[in-house]
């Protein structure tokens, strides 16, 4: 039986982490895929740890594995930890902030189950699913970064920065990933694109974005870093 490893990086997400885990628990995956949930707490200063531990105790039948960083290292570092400990056939990332809907894992899995895809990106910019209307310049920034990334990767993605990236586990584990913060997205995209014969698909997903008052963390400095990583791993093919 196939297994999907769901990596949940969490930094100060006590307010939403239990609801996120509830949503993951309620998903029935297609083709009898099993679920493995890997929560990586990146040195949260709030009650994230207590919330996860309580949730795991209250739901003993749910396959939850919990890891904690003693120092805050960044989302990329949390994903590195999750990838290293994942035992599933496929790996997907689920942010703990409820911006993405775990019920849509099946949209990502469908091209895999049909035998077409090795990697599936969930795009916030295609399809007819709900999208919260928020920041104009964030959208322009995302589209610019995707355009720049596509130039060097020779992919025609519409949303390189999406959280929802589903990988065949052996491919993801075979990439030498270095970026500890939000540079993870362009790095993994470019290194994945170099894999010979890889089959990449994209599906439309919904997006329930947060405002900064609601806890959104990414800012313009992260966009500059992403552009730097596109040049580093795309133009210069850094290892």
Long-range contacts (C-beta under 8 A, 24 or more apart in sequence): 1-32, 1-33, 1-34, 2-31, 2-32, 2-33, 2-34, 2-88, 2-89, 2-90, 3-33, 3-34, 3-35, 3-36, 3-87, 3-88, 3-89, 3-90, 4-29, 4-33, 4-34, 4-35, 4-36, 4-88, 4-89, 4-90, 4-91, 4-92, 4-105, 4-109, 5-36, 5-38, 5-82, 5-86, 5-87, 5-88, 5-90, 5-91, 5-92, 5-169, 6-35, 6-36, 6-37, 6-38, 6-92, 6-93, 6-94, 6-102, 6-105, 7-38, 7-40, 7-78, 7-79, 7-82, 7-83, 7-86, 7-91, 7-92, 7-93, 7-94, 8-37, 8-38, 8-39, 8-40, 8-82, 8-93, 8-94, 8-95, 8-96, 9-40, 9-42, 9-75, 9-78, 9-79, 9-82, 9-93, 9-95, 9-96, 10-39, 10-40, 10-41, 10-42, 10-44, 10-48, 10-52, 10-78, 10-96, 11-41, 11-42, 11-43, 11-44, 11-48, 11-72, 11-75, 11-78, 11-217, 12-44, 12-45, 12-46, 12-48, 12-215, 13-44, 13-46, 13-48, 13-96, 13-97, 13-215, 14-44, 14-46, 14-47, 14-48, 14-50, 14-51, 15-215, 16-96, 16-97, 16-98, 16-215, 17-48, 17-51, 17-52, 17-55, 17-96, 18-51, 18-54, 18-55, 19-98, 20-94, 20-95, 20-96, 20-97, 20-98, 20-102, 21-52, 21-55, 21-59, 21-62, 21-64, 23-98, 23-101, 23-102, 23-103, 24-94, 24-102, 25-59, 25-62, 26-102, 26-103, 27-102, 27-103, 27-105, 27-106, 29-105, 29-106, 29-109, 30-106, 30-109, 30-110, 30-113, 31-109, 31-113, 33-90, 33-109, 34-63, 34-88, 35-62, 35-63, 36-63, 36-65, 36-86, 36-87, 36-88, 37-62, 37-63, 37-64, 37-65, 38-64, 38-65, 38-67, 38-82, 38-85, 38-86, 39-64, 39-65, 39-66, 39-67, 39-96, 40-67, 40-68, 40-69, 40-78, 40-79, 40-81, 40-82, 41-66, 41-67, 41-68, 41-69, 41-78, 42-69, 42-72, 42-73, 42-74, 42-75, 42-77, 42-78, 43-68, 43-69, 43-70, 43-71, 43-72, 43-73, 48-96, 73-180, 74-180, 74-181, 74-182, 75-181, 75-182, 75-184, 76-177, 76-179, 76-180, 76-181, 76-182, 76-183, 76-184, 76-187, 77-180, 77-181, 79-177, 79-184, 80-177, 80-180, 83-172, 83-173, 83-177, 84-173, 86-169, 86-173, 88-169, 89-168, 89-169, 90-166, 90-167, 90-168, 90-169, 91-166, 91-167, 91-169, 91-172, 92-164, 92-165, 92-166, 92-167, 93-163, 93-164, 93-165, 94-163, 95-163, 97-210, 97-215, 97-216, 98-208, 98-210, 99-163, 99-207, 99-208, 99-209, 99-210, 100-163, 100-164, 100-205, 100-206, 100-207, 100-208, 101-205, 101-206, 101-208, 104-129, 104-164, 104-205, 104-206, 105-166, 107-203, 107-204, 107-205, 108-164, 108-166, 108-203, 108-205, 109-166, 110-203, 111-201, 111-203, 112-166, 112-168, 116-199, 116-201, 117-199, 117-200, 117-201, 118-167, 118-168, 118-171, 118-195, 118-198, 118-199, 118-200, 119-165, 119-166, 119-167, 119-168, 119-171, 119-192, 119-198, 119-199, 119-200, 119-201, 120-165, 120-166, 120-200, 120-201, 120-202, 120-203, 121-157, 121-159, 121-160, 121-162, 121-164, 121-165, 121-166, 121-200, 121-201, 121-202, 121-203, 122-159, 122-162, 122-163, 122-164, 122-165, 122-166, 122-202, 122-203, 122-204, 122-205, 123-157, 123-158, 123-159, 123-162, 123-202, 123-203, 123-204, 123-205, 124-159, 124-162, 124-205, 124-206, 124-207, 125-158, 125-159, 126-158, 126-159, 126-202, 126-204, 127-203, 127-204, 127-205, 128-204, 129-204, 129-205, 129-206, 129-207, 130-206, 130-207, 130-208, 131-206, 131-207, 131-209, 132-207, 132-208, 132-209, 134-209, 134-211, 135-209, 141-220, 141-223, 145-186, 145-223, 145-226, 145-227, 145-230, 148-227, 148-230, 148-234, 149-186, 149-189, 149-190, 149-230, 149-234, 151-234, 152-190, 152-230, 152-231, 152-234, 152-235, 153-189, 153-190, 153-193, 153-234, 154-193, 155-189, 155-193, 155-200, 157-189, 157-200, 157-202, 158-202, 159-202, 160-185, 160-186, 160-189, 161-185, 161-226, 162-205, 164-205, 165-189, 167-192, 171-195, 171-198, 176-239, 179-229, 181-222, 181-225, 182-218, 182-222, 182-225, 182-226, 183-225, 183-226, 183-228, 183-229, 185-226, 186-226, 186-229, 186-230, 186-233, 186-234, 187-229, 187-232, 187-233, 190-230, 190-233, 190-234, 190-237, 191-233, 194-237
